[in-house]
Amino acid sequence: MIIKQQNETRRSGLAIMGGTFDPVHNGHLRTAVEVLDKYQYSALKLIPCFQPVHKGEPGVTARQRLEMAQLAVSSHPRLSVDSREVEREGPSYSVDTLRDIRAEIGPDEPLIMVLGMDSFLSLPTWHEWRVLTQYAHLLVVSRPGWEPDLISELNAFCENYRASASHELQCAPSGLVWFETLTPLGISSSMIRSLARNNESIAYLLPEPVQKYVEQHQLYR
């Protein structure tokens, strides 16, 4: 019991993962639990967007994507879903969400935004991207062996904000960038949508409650 209490006290920081989650799948969830286990953040929230800014229109409604995400994390004690972007409606800008969360958790709690390397490479196209680190740290997840060339804007950004060690993200509320290598599962939302359209099985690619939801509502057909 004493050991458990000591482990609990080491946990600090709120991590968030935004995305379309069309649908949420085991690749998303595996990244989330690996981040939690590796860094011992207190919690991680999935934040489904209402209207993606850099992608086409989702295949199902924002409310359906939100409900699938809620089903996906229902059995994990430190994973949850934040519905603010769906409820806010309109284009989903990360900077607005980070401002909202920072106002809620106060100025001192570490806030960590987890994003994939593809998203990080597109950062200069994001709305007010240069101020993201005023509100949160950026934890960039990439696959092993992938070292993409960064454009000059991102190179300068990394030089200004890159952490020297991962634990620094729990020692300050915001302002740092850290790169982490994780081995991704070979699963994508587009793969699941394609299988569903062709009446092929989507079992074991996403949590069973989400699979049942997709099949019950005949999504992506």
N, C-alpha and C positions, 0 to 999 in steps of 0.2 A: 504493500500500500504506500509506503514511504517513497519507493522508487517511482511509482506512478505519479505521485504529487510533484516530485522533482521534475519529471518529464513534462508535466503540464506547465510548470512555471517557465520552462525554456521557450515555450511557444509564444511568438509575438509576430505581429504584422498581419494585415488583411491582404490576401491576393485576389485578383479578379481576372477573369478570362471572358472577353467579349467575342461575339461571333454571330453568324446567321443561324447556325445549328439547324440545318435544313436537310436531314434531321441530325440531332445530336447522336454521336456514336461512340463506340468503345475507344477509338483513337483519342477523341477529346477527353474522355474520362480517364484514360490511362495517363495522359500528360498531366491532368489535374492532380491525381493521387501521387504521381512521382514527385511533382513539385512540392506537395504538402509533406511527403515523407522525407525528402531530401533537405528541406529548409525548415521544417517544423513551424510553418506559419500557423496562426491560430485558426484560420478558416480560408476557404476559397469559394468565391461566388462566380457562377456562370451568369453572364448578362446577355441574353438574346437581344439582338437589335430589332427595332421596328422596321426600319427601311434602310438596307445597306447602301452606303454612299458609293462604294467602289465595285459593287457587283450588280448583276441583273436582279430582276424581281424574283423573290423566293417562290418555290413551287407550291407552298401552302401559306395559310394566314399566319400573321405574327402570333396570334393567340394559340394556334395549334403548335407552333414551334416552342412557345413558352411552356405549354402543358407537357410536351414531350421532355423538355429539359427538366421540369419538376419531377416527372416520373423517373427519370434517369438517376437522379441524385438522392431519391427518397430514403435509401437504406444506408447512406454514408453520413456519419455524424458531423464531419467538418466540411462537407460540400453542401451548397445551397444554391438557389436561383434568385437573382435580383430582377424584378420585373419593371424597373423604372423606365427603361427605354421603350418597351412596348406600351406602357401606360402613357408616356410622354407623347408618343406618336411623332410623325415627321422624320426627317433625316436623322440618323443616329451618329452624332459626333462624340468621339471619345472624350474630348476636352470638357464638354458639358457634363458628362457622367462623372468624370474625375473631380470636377469642381463640386458637384452635388455630394459625392461620397466624402470628400475632404471636409466639407462643412459639417457633415454628420458625425464623423469620427474624431474631429478636432485636429489641432495643428501638430500634435506630437506622435500619433500612431503611424507606424510605417504602412504605406500603401504600395502594393506591388502590382503592376499591370503585366500580365503574362501574354506574350504574343509570339507567333511563329516568325521565322526568318523572312518568309515571303512578305508578311505584313510589315516587318521592320524595313525591308528594302523599299517599300512603297511609302514610307513615312513622310517624305517631302511633299506628297500629294494630299496629306491629311489636313483638315481644317485646324489652324493654329497649332501645328505640330511642335513648334519650337518651345511652347510653354507647357507641354505635357509633364516635363520633369519638375515643374513648380509644384505639382500636386501629387506625383507618384514616382516611384522607381519603375524602370522598364526591365523586365526579365525576358530576354529574347531566347527562345528555344530553337535549336537547329538539330539536324540529323548528323550523325558521326561523319567526319571527313569532308563536310561541306563548308568551304571557306570562300564565300562569294566576294567579288570585288565590290567595294563600297564606292559610291559616287562621292565627290569631294564634299558635298554638304553633309553627308552622313559620316564621313571620315572625321570632319571637324567636330561634329556633334559627339562622336564617340570619344575623341581626344579630350573634350571638355568634361564629359560626364561619366566616363567608364570607371567602374569600381575596381579596386585592386584585389578584393576578396569578396566572396559571396555574402559573408556574414555582415558586411557593411550595410547591406540593404535593411537589416534589422536594427541598426544603430542610429539611423536617421529617418525622418518621416518621408523624404522624397529626394530627388535630385541625381540619382545614379542609374547607370545602365550596366547590366551584367549579362553575359552570354553563357548559356548552358547547353551542353550536348545531351540529348536524350535519344534513345532508339525508338522511332515511331512505329506504330502498328500500320500495316499497309492497308488502311481503310480510309475511304473518303465519302463524304455525303453524296457526291455525284455518282459514285459507284452504287450506293444503296438506292438512289432514285432510279438509276438505270435498271437495276435488278427488279425493282418493284414494277416498273413500267412493262417489263417483259414477263411478269408473273413468275419470276424466279425467287428462290428463297433468300431472305435477308437474315436468317437466323445466325446468331453468334457474331454478327457485325455490330450490333447495338444491344442495349439491355433488353431483356425479355419484355418488361412492361412497355417499352417504347415500340418494340416489334409488334406487340398485340395492338397497340394504339394505331400504328400505321395500317395494319391489316383490317382492324375494325372499321376505321374511317375511310378505307380504300384510298389512301393518300398516294400521290405520285403516279396514278394510273392514267 
